[in-house]
């Protein structure tokens, strides 16, 4: 959309306010998909929720590509947002539930990798089709988004259902078969199955109906125990900080940022934007190799501190240096640096942490709440960015983002414990312990001792 909006504005003659709404409304609409995703994934399974997400998104992309007016374009954006809302909630949840502890961090980062790869392909397609007439090029830019969800349709014939969801449905034999396929050591299958069964049964008797369980889950989330409250603070907080540091403003409005830095012409603007996409993709790949080796928390520190430095520098550059050659070079460097630090840390780790800290009985709904926080924050940033830049200048806006990024460093220090190498059940016990929560970190042996005591 970042490149397509340049030509939509020219073709459909939309106003700046309509541009903000068109760009930012996607994230707001996503929250409805994310909220519905929790209940849907518990009802029809994680796997088929992903299929539903793909179908809804394809519908939206098709409507947008054929839209004759701003109103129809918004209808397509609505469907696309619902589909994305389902997707951003269910993908990390599914991967966390199906992954062994030793590689869960890397595997749960995959959605972020492919989001970044999709952004890069979007930037490249914007550049590739920018030479076509303005009434055609943006339609093709949006239509190519249908292709990845087609590949997902074929993948559904290969991937298994989540063993944890199968246990919740009392389909124990099917869950065992899935665990036998995905476990690193076949001897661990029965042990993992026993852990899942114990976690799934906490708080519920076998005779309770599914609707009663669902109601109890939401009551527990609305009136949480101290342990669940800590999980919600960590999971929802990191989701919100991921967005209010301004990453979506950088992604959606990178052509606008570079235009303010002094780059002229749509083709040159899109060339600079492609550099942002390459940087984002490369560094999220680096995160994959580091997340289960270096740990979540060290990477979060590197990420948030690095983003703060880049945002301060970008804000000062846009404020002081105008459209000089040095100012243009620094602006490109700072934008690329910001997305690099984001992608190596809080970008993928946000989804890892928020999908692994909640107990099984709460995971789908709590993950949906976290995704809602993320989407609302993203939408508010995207829908207000142009208006705020008019009020306090674009440089001032990025200095505000820098201040928020500095706060995210403190949040990571206080509220995000290290979860590397711990099973989902061990992580749950970590949040239940007042003593270990205060320390912010706990060894696996200590968590195991807590579980035995309980």
ChimeraX attribute file (.defattr): number of C-alpha atoms within 10 A of each C-alpha:
attribute: neighborCount
match mode: 1-to-1
recipient: residues
	/A:1	19
	/A:2	21
	/A:3	27
	/A:4	22
	/A:5	19
	/A:6	18
	/A:7	21
	/A:8	22
	/A:9	16
	/A:10	12
	/A:11	16
	/A:12	14
	/A:13	13
	/A:14	15
	/A:15	11
	/A:16	12
	/A:17	13
	/A:18	15
	/A:19	19
	/A:20	21
	/A:21	17
	/A:22	21
	/A:23	22
	/A:24	24
	/A:25	22
	/A:26	25
	/A:27	28
	/A:28	24
	/A:29	23
	/A:30	30
	/A:31	28
	/A:32	20
	/A:33	26
	/A:34	31
	/A:35	23
	/A:36	17
	/A:37	30
	/A:38	25
	/A:39	16
	/A:40	20
	/A:41	22
	/A:42	20
	/A:43	14
	/A:44	11
	/A:45	19
	/A:46	27
	/A:47	19
	/A:48	15
	/A:49	23
	/A:50	25
	/A:51	20
	/A:52	16
	/A:53	24
	/A:54	24
	/A:55	18
	/A:56	20
	/A:57	26
	/A:58	21
	/A:59	17
	/A:60	26
	/A:61	25
	/A:62	20
	/A:63	23
	/A:64	25
	/A:65	21
	/A:66	16
	/A:67	17
	/A:68	13
	/A:69	14
	/A:70	18
	/A:71	11
	/A:72	15
	/A:73	19
	/A:74	21
	/A:75	15
	/A:76	23
	/A:77	25
	/A:78	26
	/A:79	26
	/A:80	27
	/A:81	28
	/A:82	26
	/A:83	29
	/A:84	25
	/A:85	29
	/A:86	31
	/A:87	24
	/A:88	27
	/A:89	32
	/A:90	28
	/A:91	21
	/A:92	26
	/A:93	25
	/A:94	23
	/A:95	23
	/A:96	26
	/A:97	23
	/A:98	22
	/A:99	19
	/A:100	21
	/A:101	19
	/A:102	15
	/A:103	16
	/A:104	24
	/A:105	32
	/A:106	22
	/A:107	20
	/A:108	29
	/A:109	25
	/A:110	20
	/A:111	18
	/A:112	24
	/A:113	24
	/A:114	14
	/A:115	16
	/A:116	23
	/A:117	19
	/A:118	16
	/A:119	22
	/A:120	21
	/A:121	18
	/A:122	22
	/A:123	26
	/A:124	21
	/A:125	21
	/A:126	26
	/A:127	23
	/A:128	15
	/A:129	18
	/A:130	22
	/A:131	12
	/A:132	11
	/A:133	11
	/A:134	18
	/A:135	14
	/A:136	17
	/A:137	22
	/A:138	25
	/A:139	21
	/A:140	19
	/A:141	23
	/A:142	21
	/A:143	18
	/A:144	15
	/A:145	19
	/A:146	17
	/A:147	11
	/A:148	12
	/A:149	18
	/A:150	14
	/A:151	11
	/A:152	14
	/A:153	15
	/A:154	11
	/A:155	12
	/A:156	14
	/A:157	9
	/A:158	8
	/A:159	10
	/A:160	18
	/A:161	19
	/A:162	22
	/A:163	26
	/A:164	27
	/A:165	26
	/A:166	19
	/A:167	22
	/A:168	19
	/A:169	15
	/A:170	14
	/A:171	13
	/A:172	17
	/A:173	12
	/A:174	16
	/A:175	23
	/A:176	17
	/A:177	13
	/A:178	20
	/A:179	25
	/A:180	16
	/A:181	12
	/A:182	15
	/A:183	16
	/A:184	14
	/A:185	11
	/A:186	12
	/A:187	10
	/A:188	13
	/A:189	20
	/A:190	13
	/A:191	11
	/A:192	19
	/A:193	18
	/A:194	13
	/A:195	15
	/A:196	22
	/A:197	17
	/A:198	13
	/A:199	19
	/A:200	20
	/A:201	14
	/A:202	11
	/A:203	10
	/A:204	13
	/A:205	9
	/A:206	7
	/A:207	6
	/A:208	9
	/A:209	10
	/A:210	13
	/A:211	9
	/A:212	10
	/A:213	16
	/A:214	16
	/A:215	11
	/A:216	16
	/A:217	20
	/A:218	14
	/A:219	11
	/A:220	14
	/A:221	17
	/A:222	11
	/A:223	11
	/A:224	15
	/A:225	12
	/A:226	13
	/A:227	17
	/A:228	22
	/A:229	17
	/A:230	19
	/A:231	27
	/A:232	21
	/A:233	15
	/A:234	23
	/A:235	28
	/A:236	23
	/A:237	21
	/A:238	26
	/A:239	28
	/A:240	21
	/A:241	24
	/A:242	27
	/A:243	25
	/A:244	23
	/A:245	28
	/A:246	24
	/A:247	22
	/A:248	22
	/A:249	26
	/A:250	22
	/A:251	21
	/A:252	20
	/A:253	22
	/A:254	22
	/A:255	26
	/A:256	19
	/A:257	23
	/A:258	23
	/A:259	17
	/A:260	19
	/A:261	27
	/A:262	20
	/A:263	20
	/A:264	13
	/A:265	10
	/A:266	16
	/A:267	17
	/A:268	15
	/A:269	20
	/A:270	23
	/A:271	16
	/A:272	18
	/A:273	30
	/A:274	22
	/A:275	17
	/A:276	25
	/A:277	23
	/A:278	20
	/A:279	21
	/A:280	28
	/A:281	23
	/A:282	16
	/A:283	20
	/A:284	28
	/A:285	21
	/A:286	15
	/A:287	26
	/A:288	24
	/A:289	13
	/A:290	18
	/A:291	27
	/A:292	19
	/A:293	15
	/A:294	12
	/A:295	16
	/A:296	25
	/A:297	22
	/A:298	15
	/A:299	20
	/A:300	26
	/A:301	19
	/A:302	16
	/A:303	24
	/A:304	30
	/A:305	20
	/A:306	20
	/A:307	29
	/A:308	25
	/A:309	16
	/A:310	26
	/A:311	28
	/A:312	20
	/A:313	21
	/A:314	29
	/A:315	22
	/A:316	19
	/A:317	22
	/A:318	24
	/A:319	18
	/A:320	12
	/A:321	16
	/A:322	15
	/A:323	19
	/A:324	14
	/A:325	13
	/A:326	12
	/A:327	20
	/A:328	21
	/A:329	16
	/A:330	19
	/A:331	27
	/A:332	20
	/A:333	16
	/A:334	21
	/A:335	25
	/A:336	22
	/A:337	22
	/A:338	26
	/A:339	27
	/A:340	26
	/A:341	27
	/A:342	27
	/A:343	27
	/A:344	27
	/A:345	29
	/A:346	29
	/A:347	27
	/A:348	29
	/A:349	29
	/A:350	26
	/A:351	29
	/A:352	28
	/A:353	27
	/A:354	26
	/A:355	29
	/A:356	29
	/A:357	28
	/A:358	25
	/A:359	22
	/A:360	24
	/A:361	22
	/A:362	20
	/A:363	20
	/A:364	26
	/A:365	26
	/A:366	28
	/A:367	30
	/A:368	30
	/A:369	22
	/A:370	27
	/A:371	31
	/A:372	27
	/A:373	24
	/A:374	26
	/A:375	28
	/A:376	22
	/A:377	23
	/A:378	28
	/A:379	27
	/A:380	19
	/A:381	22
	/A:382	30
	/A:383	24
	/A:384	15
	/A:385	22
	/A:386	20
	/A:387	15
	/A:388	14
	/A:389	14
	/A:390	11
	/A:391	11
	/A:392	12
	/A:393	16
	/A:394	24
	/A:395	22
	/A:396	20
	/A:397	19
	/A:398	27
	/A:399	20
	/A:400	19
	/A:401	21
	/A:402	25
	/A:403	14
	/A:404	17
	/A:405	27
	/A:406	19
	/A:407	16
	/A:408	26
	/A:409	19
	/A:410	14
	/A:411	17
	/A:412	21
	/A:413	14
	/A:414	14
	/A:415	17
	/A:416	23
	/A:417	23
	/A:418	17
	/A:419	25
	/A:420	22
	/A:421	19
	/A:422	22
	/A:423	20
	/A:424	24
	/A:425	21
	/A:426	22
	/A:427	24
	/A:428	22
	/A:429	21
	/A:430	30
	/A:431	24
	/A:432	18
	/A:433	15
	/A:434	12
	/A:435	12
	/A:436	17
	/A:437	19
	/A:438	12
	/A:439	10
	/A:440	17
	/A:441	15
	/A:442	18
	/A:443	15
	/A:444	17
	/A:445	11
	/A:446	14
	/A:447	22
	/A:448	18
	/A:449	12
	/A:450	15
	/A:451	14
	/A:452	8
	/A:453	7
	/A:454	7
